[in-house]
């Protein structure tokens, strides 16, 4: 990408990067993704590269099945069953970011299901 002076780096974070009780460690990992992307954005400007951090809310994924603590897993499973939107929604946001004109760098996009409060 540096040699061709063209490219777009997409990093996926989460609305859970906005900390709330019981999610400090997870929020910290998602906030780190945001900071990594911002640092990278500044470093790749000489090469005409673009960076975008996309922070989705509940999107259908394997996340609910990856939680190992039973009480937490149940809560996440219920939350996703109530609110998660199709993965295609995330794909459309990625397509939006990369479809911007060459002179536009959409650095951060935060989105969530309409029904999702947090």
Secondary structure, DSSP 4 states (H G I P E B T S, - for coil): -TTTT--EEEEE--GGGS--TT-HHHHHHHHHHHHHHHHHHHHHGGGT-EEEEEEESSBSSSHHHH--SHHHHHHHHHHHHHHPBPHHHHHHHHHHHHTS-TT----EEEE--TT---
